[in-house]
Amino acid sequence: MRYARELVREANAFDNMIFEIQDEPWSDRPVLAGVMNPYLQLPGRDTYPNSVDLADELSIAWQGQVAEWITSEESALPNRHPIAQNRKPSW
């Protein structure tokens, strides 16, 4: 938490910043949401590059916590920056 807040303070002066919390959060603990080609044989059908994977709930919760740290720290600073968060689709 302290490190994230320090990064936010250090980057605040720059107007070209986007905070991306976690790049490809589905890559370390994927949740299978679907497949591109359902006619492939197992086990290849359900794995990358044919799989459609989502981030798990723990990852989503962690991203939400980090987003709170960023917005909380920026609330006392002069500039605000976008926060990119990979979330679970609502479909």
N, CA, C and O of each residue as an XYZ file, in Angstrom:
364
protein
N       0.826     -1.190      0.000
C       0.000      0.000      0.000
C       0.876      1.262      0.000
O       0.617      2.193     -0.762
N       1.892      1.293      0.837
C       2.740      2.492      0.903
C       3.440      2.742     -0.428
O       3.565      3.885     -0.867
N       3.898      1.661     -1.068
C       4.586      1.808     -2.344
C       3.633      2.334     -3.423
O       4.003      3.208     -4.207
N       2.415      1.805     -3.460
C       1.427      2.277     -4.440
C       1.138      3.763     -4.235
O       1.050      4.525     -5.198
N       0.993      4.162     -2.990
C       0.733      5.577     -2.705
C       1.922      6.456     -3.104
O       1.736      7.563     -3.609
N       3.128      5.965     -2.880
C       4.314      6.712     -3.277
C       4.376      6.873     -4.795
O       4.706      7.951     -5.290
N       4.063      5.813     -5.534
C       4.029      5.905     -6.998
C       3.011      6.936     -7.469
O       3.273      7.700     -8.399
N       1.861      6.953     -6.831
C       0.810      7.920     -7.199
C       1.305      9.344     -6.966
O       1.110     10.214     -7.815
N       1.937      9.583     -5.837
C       2.462     10.933     -5.554
C       3.531     11.339     -6.560
O       3.522     12.462     -7.064
N       4.455     10.419     -6.852
C       5.542     10.725     -7.782
C       5.029     10.990     -9.199
O       5.581     11.836     -9.904
N       3.994     10.289     -9.619
C       3.475     10.416    -10.990
C       2.458     11.542    -11.134
O       2.052     11.855    -12.253
N       2.045     12.147    -10.055
C       0.947     13.102    -10.111
C       1.229     14.310    -10.997
O       0.300     14.864    -11.585
N       2.454     14.721    -11.106
C       2.777     15.905    -11.904
C       2.650     15.664    -13.406
O       2.579     16.618    -14.180
N       2.622     14.420    -13.819
C       2.590     14.097    -15.245
C       1.144     13.969    -15.725
O       0.315     13.333    -15.075
N       0.858     14.586    -16.875
C      -0.514     14.553    -17.388
C      -0.772     13.375    -18.330
O      -1.904     13.180    -18.773
N       0.248     12.597    -18.637
C       0.091     11.500    -19.595
C       0.116     10.132    -18.903
O       0.587      9.157    -19.489
N      -0.373     10.049    -17.696
C      -0.345      8.813    -16.907
C      -1.695      8.103    -16.919
O      -2.749      8.733    -16.822
N      -1.640      6.807    -17.037
C      -2.796      5.935    -16.812
C      -2.299      4.842    -15.882
O      -1.302      4.180    -16.173
N      -2.979      4.653    -14.783
C      -2.603      3.583    -13.865
C      -3.292      2.298    -14.296
O      -4.515      2.185    -14.211
N      -2.514      1.337    -14.754
C      -3.066      0.023    -15.059
C      -2.719     -0.875    -13.886
O      -1.548     -1.150    -13.627
N      -3.734     -1.323    -13.188
C      -3.521     -2.031    -11.932
C      -2.897     -3.398    -12.143
O      -1.907     -3.731    -11.491
N      -3.446     -4.178    -13.023
C      -2.938     -5.534    -13.225
C      -3.140     -5.903    -14.687
O      -4.272     -6.046    -15.148
N      -2.044     -6.054    -15.410
C      -2.116     -6.408    -16.818
C      -2.430     -7.903    -16.950
O      -1.753     -8.741    -16.355
N      -3.434     -8.216    -17.713
C      -3.849     -9.599    -17.966
C      -4.010    -10.414    -16.677
O      -3.290    -11.390    -16.466
N      -4.940    -10.020    -15.828
C      -5.091    -10.684    -14.528
C      -5.563    -12.131    -14.629
O      -5.503    -12.869    -13.646
N      -6.018    -12.534    -15.773
C      -6.490    -13.905    -15.956
C      -5.342    -14.866    -16.268
O      -5.565    -16.074    -16.351
N      -4.131    -14.361    -16.442
C      -3.036    -15.222    -16.878
C      -2.475    -16.116    -15.771
O      -1.926    -17.176    -16.071
N      -2.595    -15.722    -14.514
C      -2.008    -16.556    -13.467
C      -3.022    -17.492    -12.800
O      -2.650    -18.584    -12.371
N      -4.279    -17.091    -12.706
C      -5.326    -17.960    -12.145
C      -6.586    -17.808    -13.008
O      -7.556    -17.178    -12.587
N      -6.567    -18.376    -14.192
C      -7.673    -18.137    -15.119
C      -8.968    -18.834    -14.704
O      -8.966    -19.905    -14.097
N     -10.060    -18.183    -15.056
C     -11.390    -18.777    -14.929
C     -11.902    -18.930    -16.357
O     -12.101    -17.935    -17.054
N     -12.116    -20.158    -16.794
C     -12.552    -20.411    -18.166
C     -13.969    -19.888    -18.374
O     -14.903    -20.291    -17.680
N     -14.113    -18.979    -19.345
C     -15.420    -18.405    -19.651
C     -15.988    -18.953    -20.956
O     -17.197    -18.893    -21.180
N     -15.136    -19.479    -21.802
C     -15.587    -20.002    -23.077
C     -14.392    -20.392    -23.931
O     -13.241    -20.293    -23.507
N     -14.690    -20.832    -25.129
C     -13.641    -21.230    -26.059
C     -13.921    -20.635    -27.428
O     -15.070    -20.353    -27.770
N     -12.867    -20.448    -28.206
C     -13.020    -19.888    -29.551
C     -13.544    -20.948    -30.522
O     -14.449    -20.684    -31.314
N     -12.972    -22.132    -30.453
C     -13.359    -23.218    -31.351
C     -13.767    -24.426    -30.497
O     -12.904    -25.161    -30.016
N     -15.082    -24.635    -30.307
C     -15.526    -25.719    -29.441
C     -15.320    -27.112    -30.033
O     -15.531    -28.114    -29.349
N     -14.909    -27.180    -31.298
C     -14.742    -28.473    -31.953
C     -13.340    -29.062    -31.783
O     -13.087    -30.188    -32.210
N     -12.437    -28.313    -31.169
C     -11.105    -28.860    -30.893
C     -11.212    -29.949    -29.837
O     -12.134    -29.951    -29.021
N     -10.273    -30.862    -29.861
C     -10.244    -31.943    -28.880
C      -9.665    -31.443    -27.553
O      -8.835    -30.534    -27.532
N     -10.105    -32.040    -26.464
C      -9.516    -31.763    -25.155
C      -8.117    -32.352    -25.097
O      -7.902    -33.364    -25.766
N      -7.170    -31.834    -24.383
C      -7.286    -30.692    -23.491
C      -7.039    -29.360    -24.182
O      -7.226    -28.311    -23.566
N      -6.624    -29.372    -25.447
C      -6.313    -28.139    -26.161
C      -7.490    -27.191    -26.299
O      -7.305    -25.977    -26.385
N      -8.697    -27.734    -26.321
C      -9.874    -26.894    -26.495
C     -10.013    -25.856    -25.375
O     -10.412    -24.719    -25.626
N      -9.684    -26.249    -24.146
C      -9.921    -25.376    -22.995
C      -8.686    -24.618    -22.525
O      -8.666    -24.106    -21.406
N      -7.656    -24.541    -23.365
C      -6.436    -23.852    -22.973
C      -6.073    -22.786    -23.992
O      -6.557    -22.796    -25.124
N      -5.216    -21.868    -23.573
C      -4.721    -20.817    -24.447
C      -4.002    -21.452    -25.639
O      -3.263    -22.418    -25.449
N      -4.189    -20.954    -26.838
C      -4.831    -19.730    -27.264
C      -6.305    -19.885    -27.646
O      -6.897    -18.948    -28.183
N      -6.893    -21.016    -27.390
C      -8.298    -21.221    -27.749
C      -9.263    -20.797    -26.648
O     -10.453    -20.621    -26.907
N      -8.777    -20.635    -25.445
C      -9.662    -20.345    -24.313
C      -9.981    -18.858    -24.198
O      -9.200    -18.010    -24.631
N     -11.123    -18.556    -23.616
C     -11.511    -17.203    -23.227
C     -11.497    -17.210    -21.703
O     -12.381    -17.777    -21.061
N     -10.482    -16.571    -21.141
C     -10.279    -16.616    -19.698
C     -10.601    -15.277    -19.053
O     -10.414    -14.221    -19.657
N     -11.085    -15.335    -17.830
C     -11.388    -14.146    -17.037
C     -10.552    -14.162    -15.770
O     -10.010    -15.193    -15.373
N     -10.461    -13.005    -15.150
C      -9.804    -12.915    -13.846
C     -10.708    -13.534    -12.792
O     -11.933    -13.452    -12.881
N     -10.092    -14.152    -11.797
C     -10.901    -14.739    -10.728
C     -11.336    -13.648     -9.734
O     -10.886    -12.505     -9.810
N     -12.211    -14.028     -8.813
C     -12.783    -13.057     -7.869
C     -11.725    -12.431     -6.964
O     -11.826    -11.253     -6.623
N     -10.717    -13.201     -6.574
C      -9.657    -12.661     -5.731
C      -8.890    -11.555     -6.453
O      -8.547    -10.536     -5.853
N      -8.625    -11.757     -7.725
C      -7.941    -10.746     -8.524
C      -8.784     -9.478     -8.650
O      -8.268     -8.368     -8.516
N     -10.062     -9.643     -8.903
C     -10.962     -8.489     -9.019
C     -11.002     -7.713     -7.715
O     -10.974     -6.482     -7.725
N     -11.067     -8.416     -6.592
C     -11.094     -7.756     -5.279
C      -9.791     -6.993     -5.028
O      -9.814     -5.872     -4.519
N      -8.659     -7.600     -5.384
C      -7.368     -6.941     -5.195
C      -7.279     -5.680     -6.053
O      -6.807     -4.643     -5.586
N      -7.730     -5.764     -7.297
C      -7.716     -4.587     -8.165
C      -8.562     -3.466     -7.583
O      -8.184     -2.296     -7.650
N      -9.709     -3.824     -7.011
C     -10.568     -2.815     -6.382
C      -9.876     -2.131     -5.216
O     -10.006     -0.920     -5.037
N      -9.142     -2.898     -4.425
C      -8.408     -2.335     -3.290
C      -7.327     -1.367     -3.764
O      -7.176     -0.283     -3.201
N      -6.581     -1.749     -4.791
C      -5.529     -0.875     -5.312
C      -6.144      0.394     -5.911
O      -5.589      1.481     -5.750
N      -7.266      0.270     -6.589
C      -7.949      1.452     -7.137
C      -8.359      2.409     -6.017
O      -8.290      3.627     -6.180
N      -8.781      1.861     -4.894
C      -9.108      2.713     -3.740
C      -7.874      3.442     -3.227
O      -7.951      4.622     -2.885
N      -6.734      2.750     -3.169
C      -5.499      3.417     -2.727
C      -5.152      4.570     -3.658
O      -4.767      5.649     -3.207
N      -5.290      4.336     -4.964
C      -4.950      5.371     -5.944
C      -5.880      6.572     -5.801
O      -5.414      7.708     -5.710
N      -7.173      6.334     -5.782
C      -8.121      7.453     -5.699
C      -8.017      8.181     -4.367
O      -8.164      9.402     -4.310
N      -7.766      7.447     -3.311
C      -7.604      8.074     -1.997
C      -6.381      8.984     -1.982
O      -6.448     10.107     -1.482
N      -5.279      8.512     -2.520
C      -4.055      9.312     -2.533
C      -4.204     10.518     -3.448
O      -3.752     11.612     -3.108
N      -4.830     10.332     -4.598
C      -4.988     11.459     -5.535
C      -5.973     12.500     -5.035
O      -5.947     13.641     -5.496
N      -6.834     12.137     -4.110
C      -7.820     13.105     -3.611
C      -7.151     14.304     -2.940
O      -7.745     15.380     -2.877
N      -5.931     14.138     -2.440
C      -5.214     15.230     -1.793
C      -4.171     15.861     -2.716
O      -3.395     16.713     -2.283
N      -4.150     15.451     -3.978
C      -3.159     15.945     -4.927
C      -3.836     16.771     -6.021
O      -5.052     16.678     -6.194
N      -3.071     17.578     -6.762
C      -3.687     18.470     -7.750
C      -4.262     17.778     -8.987
O      -5.208     18.297     -9.580
N      -3.726     16.628     -9.396
C      -4.164     15.994    -10.642
C      -4.822     14.645    -10.396
O      -4.525     13.952     -9.423
N      -5.739     14.290    -11.319
C      -6.390     12.974    -11.295
C      -6.032     12.245    -12.583
O      -5.884     12.867    -13.635
N      -5.896     10.935    -12.497
C      -5.516     10.134    -13.651
C      -6.479      8.971    -13.832
O      -7.059      8.490    -12.858
N      -6.655      8.514    -15.067
C      -7.499      7.341    -15.308
C      -6.885      6.087    -14.691
O      -5.667      5.963    -14.563
N      -7.759      5.173    -14.317
C      -7.327      3.888    -13.786
C      -7.874      2.807    -14.703
O      -9.086      2.697    -14.889
N      -6.977      2.009    -15.279
C      -7.378      0.893    -16.137
C      -7.492     -0.353    -15.268
O      -6.570     -0.704    -14.533
N      -8.626     -1.003    -15.368
C      -8.847     -2.210    -14.566
C      -9.491     -3.279    -15.433
O     -10.535     -3.046    -16.041
N      -8.870     -4.445    -15.489
C      -9.433     -5.573    -16.217
C     -10.443     -6.267    -15.317
O     -10.084     -6.875    -14.309
N     -11.692     -6.168    -15.691
C     -12.755     -6.730    -14.854
C     -13.479     -7.846    -15.572
O     -13.283     -8.091    -16.762
N     -14.296     -8.491    -14.828
C     -15.130     -9.548    -15.389
C     -16.265     -8.906    -16.183
O     -16.927     -7.998    -15.680
N     -16.501     -9.360    -17.408
C     -17.616     -8.803    -18.175
C     -18.959     -9.103    -17.502
O     -19.090    -10.064    -16.744
N     -19.918     -8.285    -17.788
C     -21.235     -8.450    -17.164
C     -22.177     -9.340    -17.982
O     -23.364     -9.432    -17.670
N     -21.656     -9.995    -19.024
C     -22.541    -10.842    -19.807
C     -22.638    -12.169    -19.250
O     -23.349    -13.016    -19.792
